[in-house]
Amino acid sequence: MNIPNIPKSALALAALAIVGIYLFATAPAELDEGAGGRRDVPVETLFRMIDAENASVRALYTSEVVGPGLKQGLKYREDWRLKDVHAGPLPALLLRETANRLQQRVPDLSLFLGSTFPIEDSNHFKGAQLKYFAALESKREPQFFRDDSTGRYTAMFPDIAAAPPCVKCHNEHPKSPRKNWKLNDVMGATTWSFARKDVSVDELVTILAAYRTSA
């Protein structure tokens, strides 16, 4: 029997559909909301869930769009928005575009991709972020903290050089301050911040839906 070669993107979408059916069919009865009529979860829970979504989208875009596209002669550039440019956004710019759209829908939530060796100076970590990024780089574990300079609750997740196009782009970019990136290096951190220390369950679901729409 011949087994068809199914693209990873199709398998990923099928897996999400199966999970959705499972959750719908087997969901337990709702918990008692109590006298307050509201159930809250720590903002760290939101950060972990939304970053997992974001990491999946970026990995899919890099491996299933950018990598194969480059092999077919397609281009991905910083000026992809210009009228006469026929190119798509680089993975980091996909994140920036998603972040801009997400903040329009959820003003309390912000997202950016920071680094100590950014191509764009505006993405350079500063203040307390530098200390937490050093810990993240050493341990390769997410960092959660309240940024005293902004009063916002913040999460940093490792941004790993997981695909050859990422390494190649950063090593060859004329504005890149570092030219010796290798696969599996910690290139920076996906950084989220939120105005409050917790969110309601309803808010969490709404924010995740807003992220999916934005992405």
C-alpha positions in Angstrom: 0.0 0.0 0.0 1.3 3.4 -0.9 1.3 6.0 1.9 0.8 9.5 0.6 3.4 12.2 1.5 1.3 14.5 3.6 2.8 18.0 4.3 3.6 18.8 7.9 1.3 21.8 7.8 -1.7 19.6 6.9 -0.8 17.1 9.7 -0.6 20.0 12.2 -4.0 21.3 11.2 -5.5 17.8 11.4 -4.0 17.3 14.9 -5.5 20.6 16.1 -8.9 19.5 14.7 -8.7 16.2 16.5 -7.8 17.9 19.8 -10.7 20.3 19.3 -13.1 17.4 18.8 -11.7 15.6 21.8 -12.1 18.6 24.1 -15.6 19.3 22.8 -16.7 15.7 23.2 -15.1 14.9 26.6 -15.1 18.3 28.3 -15.9 17.9 32.0 -18.7 19.8 33.7 -18.0 23.5 34.4 -16.5 24.3 37.8 -18.5 26.3 40.3 -17.5 29.9 39.8 -18.2 30.7 43.4 -19.8 33.8 44.9 -17.6 36.2 42.9 -18.8 34.8 39.6 -15.3 34.9 38.1 -12.4 32.5 37.9 -8.9 33.9 37.5 -5.7 32.3 36.4 -2.1 33.7 36.8 -0.8 35.7 33.9 2.0 33.2 33.7 -0.6 30.7 32.5 -1.6 33.0 29.7 2.1 33.6 28.8 2.8 29.9 28.5 -0.2 29.1 26.4 0.1 32.0 24.0 3.8 31.5 23.6 3.2 27.9 22.7 0.8 29.0 20.0 3.3 31.6 18.7 6.2 29.2 18.7 4.1 26.7 16.6 3.1 29.4 14.1 6.7 30.6 13.7 8.1 27.1 13.3 5.5 26.3 10.7 6.2 29.5 8.8 10.0 29.0 8.8 10.0 25.3 8.0 7.0 25.0 5.6 7.0 28.5 3.9 10.4 30.2 4.1 12.7 27.1 3.7 10.8 25.6 0.7 10.2 29.1 -0.7 13.9 29.9 -0.8 14.6 26.7 -2.6 12.1 27.7 -5.3 13.6 31.1 -5.7 11.2 33.2 -3.6 12.5 36.1 -1.6 11.9 37.2 2.0 12.9 40.8 2.8 12.6 43.6 5.3 11.0 45.9 2.7 8.4 43.3 1.7 5.6 45.8 2.1 6.8 48.2 -0.6 4.6 48.3 -3.7 7.3 47.2 -6.2 8.9 44.5 -4.0 7.8 40.9 -4.7 8.8 39.2 -1.4 7.4 37.9 1.8 8.2 38.9 5.4 11.2 37.3 7.2 10.1 35.2 10.3 11.0 38.0 12.7 8.9 40.4 10.7 6.0 37.9 10.7 6.2 38.1 14.5 6.3 41.9 14.4 3.2 42.0 12.1 1.4 39.6 14.4 2.3 41.6 17.4 1.0 44.9 15.9 -2.3 43.2 14.9 -2.6 41.6 18.3 -2.1 44.8 20.3 -4.9 46.4 18.3 -7.2 43.7 19.6 -5.7 43.3 23.1 -4.1 46.7 24.1 -3.0 45.3 27.5 -0.8 42.7 25.9 2.5 43.4 24.1 4.9 41.1 22.2 8.4 41.7 20.8 11.4 39.7 19.9 14.4 41.0 21.8 18.1 40.2 21.8 21.5 41.4 22.9 22.6 41.2 19.2 19.6 42.5 17.4 19.6 43.6 13.8 17.3 46.5 14.8 18.5 48.6 17.7 15.0 49.0 19.0 14.9 45.3 19.8 17.9 45.5 22.1 17.2 44.4 25.7 17.8 47.1 28.4 17.4 47.5 32.1 16.1 44.6 34.0 15.5 42.7 30.8 19.3 42.2 30.4 19.6 40.5 33.8 16.7 38.1 33.0 17.9 37.4 29.5 21.3 36.4 30.9 19.6 33.9 33.2 17.4 32.6 30.3 20.5 32.2 28.0 22.3 30.3 30.7 19.4 28.0 31.8 17.4 28.0 28.5 14.3 28.3 30.6 11.5 30.9 30.5 11.8 33.9 32.9 8.8 35.5 34.6 9.1 38.8 36.4 7.4 42.2 37.1 9.4 44.9 35.3 9.7 47.7 37.8 10.4 50.3 35.1 7.1 49.7 33.4 5.0 48.1 36.1 4.1 45.3 33.7 4.2 41.5 34.2 6.7 40.1 31.8 7.7 36.7 30.4 10.8 35.8 28.3 10.9 32.6 26.3 14.1 31.4 24.5 14.3 32.1 20.8 16.4 29.3 19.5 18.1 29.1 16.1 16.1 26.0 15.1 16.3 26.2 11.3 19.1 26.9 8.8 17.3 29.9 7.2 17.4 31.7 10.6 21.2 31.3 11.0 21.9 32.1 7.4 19.9 35.3 7.4 21.4 36.7 10.6 25.0 35.8 9.7 24.7 37.4 6.2 22.6 40.4 7.1 24.7 43.6 6.6 23.3 45.2 9.8 23.8 42.1 12.0 26.2 42.8 14.9 27.1 39.1 15.1 28.1 36.8 12.2 28.8 33.5 13.8 25.4 32.2 14.8 25.0 28.4 14.8 22.0 26.1 15.0 20.5 25.7 18.5 22.1 29.0 19.7 19.9 31.2 21.9 19.4 34.2 19.5 17.2 36.2 21.7 13.9 35.9 23.6 10.2 36.2 22.6 9.0 38.7 25.2 5.5 39.2 26.4 4.1 41.7 28.8 0.7 42.3 30.4 -0.7 45.0 32.5 -2.1 42.7 35.3 -1.0 39.7 37.3 -4.0 37.6 36.4 -6.7 37.2 33.9 -10.2 35.6 34.0 -10.7 32.3 32.1 -13.0 34.1 29.7 -10.3 36.7 29.0 -7.7 34.0 28.4 -9.9 32.3 25.8 -10.6 35.6 24.2 -6.9 36.6 24.0 -5.9 33.2 22.5 -8.6 33.7 19.9 -7.3 37.2 19.2 -3.8 35.8 18.7 -4.9 33.2 16.2 -6.8 35.9 14.2 -3.7 38.1 14.3 -1.4 35.4 13.2 
